């Protein structure tokens, strides 16, 4: 299974996701897409199999990914302080991949009803959701 992890800014969330996905699903390919080189480097250091930076890699990666994981903002144009271009948001939104979006209530986007949890709790939920997808429950 090809799992695309996308993050921006410092890549802290993406790094944590890559570390946990790699441990729990070692046979799957993890593609790290950063909106900037710092985020990409953090995810590669965490163990991603491949990585690239910017708009075109996000668009191309979205075409072949089975699962796309990232903060909620990856499907909202101009989010992550402008790091998500409209083309990136459209490509991810239109991708046939299953999307696992982590609610990050800042930068003018809020998911009502979501609890504010530590990043580690969200990462555990990501791993469980991948497990459900791989078992055909979603």
trRosetta pair geometry for C-beta under 8 A, 3 or more apart (Angstrom, degrees):
i j d omega theta_ij theta_ji phi_ij phi_ji
1 25 7.4 -48 59 173 119 137
1 28 4.6 -28 65 -125 87 111
1 29 7.3 -161 92 32 42 75
1 66 4.7 -95 -162 60 85 153
1 67 6.7 33 162 2 117 108
1 134 6.7 -95 -35 -101 160 101
2 28 7.3 -178 -85 -174 19 88
2 29 4.9 -20 -111 71 68 111
2 31 6.4 20 -177 -8 95 117
2 64 6.1 -15 91 131 162 87
2 65 5.2 -127 112 -127 103 49
2 66 5.0 123 53 2 70 92
2 67 7.6 176 94 30 51 69
3 21 6.1 -145 115 175 158 147
3 25 7.3 90 -18 92 149 143
3 28 5.4 48 -5 147 114 128
3 29 6.8 167 26 85 70 54
3 30 5.2 -24 74 -107 100 66
3 31 7.0 175 87 24 46 74
3 65 6.9 63 -139 -156 16 100
3 66 6.8 -47 -72 61 54 91
3 67 4.8 -13 -118 67 77 106
3 68 8.0 168 -164 -85 54 27
3 69 6.6 10 -179 0 98 115
3 130 7.2 4 -109 -124 137 130
4 30 8.0 146 -96 -162 24 51
4 31 4.6 -27 -106 72 71 107
4 33 6.0 12 -173 -2 102 117
4 61 4.9 127 -121 157 140 118
4 62 7.0 -117 65 -83 171 48
4 65 3.8 -58 -8 -106 119 144
4 67 7.1 -177 29 91 67 54
4 68 4.8 -16 71 -111 107 72
4 69 7.1 170 89 24 54 68
4 97 7.0 -25 28 -151 115 171
5 14 5.1 131 145 -149 111 90
5 17 5.2 169 -138 101 133 127
5 18 5.5 -145 49 -69 167 86
5 21 7.1 -166 -62 18 131 152
5 30 6.2 5 -2 -169 113 99
5 31 7.1 167 22 81 66 51
5 32 5.5 -22 68 -108 98 63
5 33 7.2 172 84 27 45 71
5 43 6.1 -180 94 -144 121 138
5 48 6.8 -126 44 -100 120 122
5 69 5.0 -22 -110 70 70 102
5 70 6.5 136 -169 -71 51 81
6 14 6.9 -100 120 -100 14 123
6 32 8.0 147 -89 -165 38 47
6 33 4.5 -20 -103 73 84 103
6 34 7.6 174 -151 -84 58 26
6 35 7.5 69 -180 -41 92 85
6 58 6.4 68 -121 -122 134 102
6 61 7.9 154 -73 95 109 142
6 68 6.6 5 0 -171 115 95
6 69 7.2 164 23 82 70 49
6 70 3.8 -34 69 -73 85 144
6 74 5.1 97 96 -117 132 146
6 92 7.4 -82 17 -100 163 138
7 11 5.0 113 104 -126 126 59
7 12 7.7 -153 174 46 146 42
7 13 5.2 178 -121 72 131 93
7 14 2.9 -126 1 -37 142 121
7 15 7.7 -89 54 -15 163 63
7 17 7.7 165 -48 26 128 127
7 32 7.9 -36 26 -161 96 88
7 33 8.0 138 22 83 52 60
7 34 6.2 -24 73 -114 71 69
7 35 7.3 -110 115 3 34 91
7 39 4.8 -158 100 -167 88 123
7 42 7.8 -68 86 75 135 121
7 43 6.6 151 36 -56 119 125
7 70 5.8 -165 -69 -134 59 97
7 71 6.9 85 -118 -5 73 99
8 11 7.4 -120 123 -70 7 62
8 34 6.7 126 -101 -168 45 66
8 35 3.5 -7 -105 34 102 127
8 36 6.2 76 -154 7 73 92
8 39 5.3 -86 -134 -56 20 161
8 71 7.9 -80 25 32 92 126
8 73 8.0 -71 23 93 128 126
8 80 4.2 79 55 175 150 145
8 81 7.8 -164 125 41 136 91
8 83 4.1 124 -148 107 151 158
8 84 7.2 -109 -41 -49 148 80
9 12 7.8 -36 97 10 104 89
9 35 7.6 25 -18 59 46 117
9 36 7.3 73 -71 29 11 126
9 38 7.7 -56 141 85 32 121
9 39 6.4 84 60 -70 37 116
9 80 6.3 -137 -30 -170 96 100
9 81 7.0 86 -78 25 104 124
9 83 7.0 -133 -46 -19 65 157
10 38 5.9 -58 -131 131 44 124
10 39 6.6 111 120 -82 14 75
10 42 6.8 75 153 -41 63 157
11 14 4.8 -60 -160 51 74 115
11 15 5.4 84 137 -34 89 98
11 34 6.0 -29 -89 -117 118 117
11 38 5.9 -160 -4 123 116 73
11 39 3.2 158 -70 -135 101 57
11 40 7.0 -123 -93 -7 144 23
11 41 7.2 173 27 60 166 63
11 42 3.3 152 104 49 133 136
11 43 5.7 -115 -169 -32 124 84
12 15 5.8 -54 -147 31 26 114
12 16 6.6 23 157 -15 61 106
12 42 7.0 -65 -70 170 35 158
12 119 7.4 -61 132 -131 105 168
13 16 6.0 -60 -154 37 30 109
13 17 6.3 29 152 -18 66 108
13 70 7.6 96 113 -151 125 57
13 71 6.1 70 93 -53 166 102
13 102 6.7 -164 -170 70 136 154
13 104 7.7 -71 -74 -75 158 134
13 119 6.2 -134 -108 -143 78 124
14 17 5.6 -56 -146 37 32 112
14 18 6.2 33 157 -20 67 105
14 32 6.5 101 167 -144 126 99
14 34 7.1 -163 65 -93 171 82
14 39 5.9 73 32 -174 145 94
14 42 6.5 106 79 94 103 110
14 43 4.5 -49 135 -78 114 115
14 46 7.7 178 124 26 72 150
14 70 7.1 -2 -86 -115 94 82
15 18 6.0 -55 -147 35 27 109
15 19 6.5 29 154 -20 62 106
15 42 4.3 -72 -68 152 118 104
15 43 5.6 -126 -82 -83 57 53
15 45 7.1 -10 -127 70 110 95
15 46 4.4 166 -155 -52 69 141
16 19 5.8 -53 -149 33 31 113
16 20 6.5 17 159 -8 65 109
16 46 7.6 -103 -47 -131 18 151
16 119 6.0 87 62 146 170 121
16 120 7.3 -111 -171 -90 140 57
16 123 5.2 -94 139 -86 110 145
17 20 6.2 -67 -150 43 28 102
17 21 5.9 22 159 -16 69 113
17 69 5.7 -178 -178 126 148 135
17 123 5.8 -147 -89 -124 60 96
17 126 5.9 -46 -129 109 100 166
18 21 6.0 -58 -137 41 26 106
18 22 6.0 30 162 -24 64 111
18 30 5.8 121 -136 163 88 149
18 32 6.2 -5 -86 -85 139 113
18 43 4.9 133 -32 -154 151 80
18 46 4.0 106 87 104 121 127
18 47 5.7 167 147 60 105 82
18 48 5.0 -62 -141 -59 138 87
19 22 6.1 -61 -151 34 22 111
19 23 6.7 16 156 -15 60 109
19 46 4.7 -90 -56 -169 82 109
19 47 6.4 108 -99 23 51 121
20 23 5.8 -55 -148 36 33 110
20 24 6.1 13 161 -4 68 114
20 123 5.1 125 9 167 159 115
20 124 7.6 -112 -164 -79 155 44
20 126 7.2 102 91 77 132 113
20 127 5.4 -93 146 -64 116 122
21 24 6.1 -68 -140 49 29 99
21 25 5.6 -33 -180 40 70 107
21 28 7.2 -75 162 75 102 127
21 30 6.0 128 102 -96 126 131
21 69 7.6 -179 -64 26 146 162
21 126 7.3 -63 -68 126 100 115
21 127 6.7 -159 -88 -98 59 82
21 130 6.7 109 -124 -31 98 169
22 25 7.3 -72 -113 63 14 66
22 26 6.4 50 177 -102 57 62
22 30 6.2 -66 -76 -12 86 152
22 46 7.3 177 -2 140 139 84
22 47 4.3 8 -82 111 170 139
22 48 7.8 -117 -66 -75 122 39
23 26 7.1 -5 -148 -63 15 89
24 127 5.0 96 16 -149 171 117
24 130 7.4 117 106 77 129 133
24 131 7.6 -75 161 -63 129 101
25 28 4.3 3 141 12 113 123
25 130 6.4 -89 -36 138 146 140
25 134 7.5 -176 -113 -56 129 155
29 49 5.1 -76 -154 39 72 156
29 50 7.6 5 -179 13 103 103
30 47 7.2 51 61 113 145 79
30 48 4.6 -116 113 -133 106 68
30 49 5.2 130 54 4 67 91
30 50 7.9 171 93 32 54 63
31 48 6.7 72 -148 -173 11 113
31 49 6.8 -45 -73 61 51 94
31 50 5.4 -17 -118 71 73 95
31 51 7.1 154 -170 -90 54 45
31 52 7.8 -14 -177 16 97 93
31 61 5.4 -175 130 -141 143 123
31 65 6.8 -118 46 -93 131 104
32 40 5.8 131 125 -143 110 63
32 43 3.4 162 -141 116 141 135
32 44 5.8 -139 50 -57 151 65
32 46 8.0 128 -86 52 143 105
32 48 3.6 -27 -26 -134 115 175
32 50 7.1 -170 28 95 76 44
32 51 3.8 -18 70 -105 103 101
32 52 7.7 153 89 22 65 48
33 40 7.2 -33 -166 -99 20 94
33 51 7.1 -174 -74 -151 32 66
33 52 6.0 -12 -114 67 71 78
33 53 7.5 151 -163 -99 56 29
33 57 5.3 -178 -128 122 103 108
33 58 5.1 124 170 -90 143 70
33 61 5.3 -142 -62 34 136 163
34 37 6.6 118 99 -103 140 14
34 38 7.2 -173 -179 68 145 45
34 39 3.3 160 -143 90 110 96
34 40 3.1 -119 14 -49 133 73
34 41 7.4 -11 -29 4 166 54
34 42 7.6 117 -95 37 134 89
34 43 6.4 -171 -60 14 103 123
34 51 6.8 29 -6 -176 101 111
34 52 7.7 -164 31 98 75 34
34 53 4.9 -26 72 -109 94 81
34 54 8.0 16 87 -25 66 44
35 39 6.0 37 37 38 66 151
35 53 7.4 47 149 -160 7 76
35 54 7.2 82 -151 -97 40 29
35 58 7.6 21 -90 -57 71 137
35 80 6.1 127 22 112 167 149
35 83 3.8 75 148 166 150 119
35 84 6.6 -75 -105 -68 141 58
35 88 7.8 39 -106 -143 101 172
36 39 5.3 93 58 10 74 102
36 40 7.2 -143 97 -4 37 92
36 53 6.4 14 -177 -156 13 119
36 83 6.6 -76 -30 -134 99 127
37 40 5.5 -55 -144 40 37 113
37 41 6.0 40 158 -23 70 106
37 53 5.1 -21 -81 -96 60 163
38 41 5.9 -55 -147 36 27 111
38 42 6.5 30 154 -21 62 106
39 42 5.8 -54 -150 32 31 113
39 43 6.6 23 156 -13 64 107
39 53 7.7 130 65 -117 91 97
40 43 6.0 -63 -153 39 31 105
40 44 6.3 28 154 -17 68 108
40 51 4.7 137 -169 162 94 123
40 52 6.7 -103 -130 101 138 11
40 53 4.5 -86 -32 -73 149 96
41 44 5.7 -55 -144 38 31 110
41 45 6.2 34 156 -21 65 107
41 51 7.8 157 -72 120 29 157
42 45 5.8 -56 -149 36 27 112
42 46 6.5 28 151 -21 62 108
43 46 5.4 -54 -149 34 35 115
43 48 4.7 33 144 -21 91 137
43 51 5.9 148 87 -107 107 133
44 47 7.9 159 -180 20 29 11
44 48 5.1 -72 -97 52 45 105
44 51 4.5 -93 -68 0 105 149
48 51 5.2 82 99 -61 137 103
52 57 3.4 -167 108 -122 126 155
52 61 7.3 -176 50 -47 120 125
53 57 6.4 83 50 28 17 144
54 57 5.7 93 63 20 71 101
54 58 7.0 -128 110 -7 38 97
55 58 5.8 -65 -154 34 29 111
55 59 6.4 23 157 -17 68 107
55 85 5.2 -2 -107 26 119 140
55 87 5.9 52 -168 80 117 120
55 88 5.5 -112 -132 -60 73 104
56 59 5.6 -54 -146 37 36 111
56 60 6.1 29 159 -13 70 109
57 60 5.8 -56 -136 44 32 107
57 61 5.7 32 163 -20 67 112
58 61 6.0 -55 -138 41 23 110
58 62 6.3 32 158 -28 59 108
58 88 4.5 13 107 -132 147 101
58 91 6.3 125 125 77 86 137
58 92 6.9 -45 169 -53 103 103
59 62 5.9 -56 -155 27 26 115
59 63 7.4 32 149 -27 58 99
59 87 6.2 -29 -77 147 124 103
59 88 6.6 -103 -58 -103 78 55
59 91 4.2 -133 -121 -100 68 166
60 63 6.0 -50 -165 17 37 115
60 64 7.6 -3 156 7 65 104
61 64 6.7 -81 -156 47 36 88
61 65 5.7 41 158 -40 76 113
62 65 6.0 -47 -129 20 28 115
62 68 6.6 12 -117 -83 76 143
62 91 4.4 137 50 147 158 98
62 92 5.2 -122 -111 -88 135 51
62 94 7.7 73 148 69 132 75
62 95 4.1 -117 178 -77 94 130
62 97 6.8 -122 -158 9 62 127
63 91 7.7 -55 -48 -169 74 106
63 95 6.9 -121 -77 -119 27 95
65 68 5.2 84 115 -66 150 84
65 95 6.5 10 57 -179 103 143
65 97 4.3 0 100 -86 93 149
66 97 5.7 125 153 -127 12 90
66 98 7.0 5 150 20 62 91
67 97 5.7 171 -94 -177 12 106
67 98 5.0 -22 -110 66 74 94
67 99 7.6 155 -163 -91 59 24
67 100 6.4 16 -177 -4 105 107
67 130 6.3 58 -162 -115 172 90
67 133 6.2 112 -90 107 124 165
68 74 7.5 -145 151 115 117 147
68 92 5.9 -174 149 -149 163 97
68 95 6.2 77 -20 84 141 152
68 97 4.6 94 -15 108 96 140
68 98 7.4 -179 25 85 67 44
68 99 5.0 -21 68 -110 97 73
68 100 7.3 -178 89 27 47 67
69 99 7.7 160 -82 -161 37 53
69 100 4.5 -10 -108 66 82 105
69 101 7.9 -168 -146 -76 46 33
69 102 7.6 48 -177 -24 81 102
69 126 5.9 71 -145 -153 133 125
69 130 8.0 -30 -68 -68 133 110
70 73 7.8 -88 132 61 104 68
70 74 4.2 56 95 -23 135 147
70 100 8.0 118 16 83 43 69
70 101 6.8 -17 74 -119 60 62
70 102 7.0 -115 133 20 25 97
71 74 6.1 126 68 -21 63 91
71 80 7.0 123 72 -78 133 107
71 101 7.1 33 157 -164 22 74
71 102 5.2 -59 -109 67 49 95
71 104 4.5 -15 -152 -1 117 131
72 75 7.0 -67 178 36 53 96
72 76 7.0 29 134 -7 78 119
72 79 7.9 -93 102 164 72 165
72 101 4.6 78 -99 169 60 114
72 102 6.4 -116 -32 76 73 42
72 103 5.3 37 -37 -109 133 45
72 104 5.9 -160 24 25 97 77
72 109 6.3 -163 103 131 122 134
72 111 6.5 -161 -90 -44 165 123
73 76 5.1 -73 -146 46 54 108
73 79 3.2 -150 -160 131 107 140
73 80 4.8 144 121 -41 144 83
73 84 5.9 -172 147 -10 91 147
73 104 6.6 -49 -14 56 105 117
73 107 6.6 11 -90 82 142 139
73 109 6.1 157 -86 40 87 156
74 79 7.5 -100 -52 74 22 125
74 80 7.6 34 -74 -28 57 129
74 84 5.9 -172 -128 -109 40 136
74 88 7.2 -91 -166 141 73 108
74 89 7.0 171 154 -105 44 66
74 92 5.4 -82 141 132 100 176
74 101 7.2 -148 43 -118 100 97
75 89 5.4 99 -165 -153 32 82
75 92 5.4 -123 -91 99 75 118
75 93 4.9 108 -147 -73 101 92
75 99 7.1 44 -55 -168 134 158
75 101 6.7 -54 5 -99 122 139
76 79 4.1 64 87 -28 104 132
76 84 6.5 81 77 90 57 148
76 89 5.9 -125 56 -124 5 135
76 109 6.0 159 44 -95 174 149
77 84 6.3 -146 -132 115 28 97
77 85 6.9 -15 -142 154 82 28
77 86 4.0 19 -125 -96 131 66
77 88 7.9 139 -108 59 66 81
77 89 4.4 -109 -64 16 66 152
77 90 7.8 23 -69 -33 108 80
78 82 5.5 -19 -158 -111 69 57
78 84 6.5 -60 8 75 9 82
78 85 7.8 43 -67 -121 51 28
78 86 7.3 8 -33 -58 79 75
79 82 7.9 -172 80 -53 9 20
79 83 7.6 -48 98 52 51 75
79 84 4.8 4 55 35 76 130
79 89 7.7 103 18 -84 103 124
79 107 6.0 102 -158 125 80 134
79 109 6.1 -2 -121 -19 126 143
80 83 4.0 -59 104 47 113 109
80 84 5.1 99 27 -18 109 96
80 107 6.8 25 -83 -176 23 175
81 107 6.3 -104 -54 -123 64 128
84 88 5.2 -128 -161 83 70 129
84 89 5.5 78 157 -57 114 96
85 88 4.7 100 53 2 77 102
85 89 7.2 -145 92 -3 42 86
86 89 5.8 -57 -148 38 34 111
86 90 6.3 32 156 -18 68 107
87 90 5.8 -55 -146 38 30 111
87 91 6.2 31 157 -20 65 108
88 91 5.9 -57 -147 36 29 110
88 92 6.4 21 159 -12 65 108
89 92 6.1 -59 -147 40 27 106
89 93 6.0 25 157 -17 64 114
90 93 5.7 -61 -142 42 27 111
90 94 5.9 12 164 -8 66 114
91 94 6.2 -64 -139 45 23 100
91 95 6.4 44 154 -48 60 97
92 95 5.6 -36 -152 1 32 121
92 99 7.1 90 167 -106 95 129
95 99 7.5 114 72 -63 111 104
98 133 5.2 -169 70 -127 169 139
98 138 6.5 87 -136 116 142 118
100 126 5.4 110 147 -134 142 82
100 129 5.1 138 -116 103 126 144
100 130 7.1 -51 -44 -59 157 77
102 122 4.9 73 -143 175 116 135
102 126 6.9 -33 -73 -68 109 115
103 111 4.1 -86 -131 30 128 140
103 114 4.3 -1 80 151 168 171
103 122 7.8 -146 43 -116 68 130
104 107 7.5 26 114 25 106 108
104 109 7.6 49 81 82 74 107
105 109 7.3 -131 -129 98 43 61
105 110 4.7 47 -141 -122 96 74
105 111 6.4 -112 -80 27 95 73
105 114 7.0 179 -50 78 118 118
105 116 6.7 -80 33 -94 131 94
106 109 7.5 5 73 51 29 73
111 114 4.3 38 99 0 110 131
117 121 4.0 -94 165 75 125 136
117 122 5.8 146 88 -46 117 83
118 121 5.2 99 62 1 74 101
118 122 7.6 -145 100 -1 42 86
119 122 5.7 -58 -154 38 39 111
119 123 6.2 40 151 -23 71 105
120 123 5.6 -52 -146 33 33 113
120 124 6.7 37 153 -20 64 100
121 124 5.7 -49 -153 32 34 113
121 125 6.7 34 148 -17 63 104
122 125 5.5 -55 -153 37 37 114
122 126 6.5 44 147 -26 67 100
123 126 5.4 -45 -150 28 37 116
123 127 6.7 38 152 -18 64 100
124 127 5.8 -52 -153 34 33 111
124 128 6.5 31 151 -16 65 106
125 128 5.7 -54 -147 39 34 111
125 129 6.2 36 153 -21 66 106
126 129 5.8 -57 -149 36 29 111
126 130 6.5 32 153 -20 64 102
127 130 5.8 -52 -151 33 32 112
127 131 6.6 36 149 -21 63 104
128 131 5.4 -51 -153 33 35 117
128 132 6.6 36 150 -19 66 102
129 132 5.6 -50 -149 34 36 112
129 133 6.4 37 152 -19 66 103
129 138 7.3 7 -167 -7 77 160
130 133 5.6 -54 -149 36 33 112
130 134 6.2 30 155 -17 67 108
131 134 5.9 -58 -146 39 28 109
131 135 6.3 16 157 -10 64 112
132 135 5.9 -65 -145 44 28 104
132 137 4.2 -77 -169 65 85 121
132 138 5.0 65 127 -13 106 111
133 136 7.8 49 177 -64 30 19
133 137 7.3 -81 -67 53 23 76
133 138 4.9 -50 -91 58 66 113
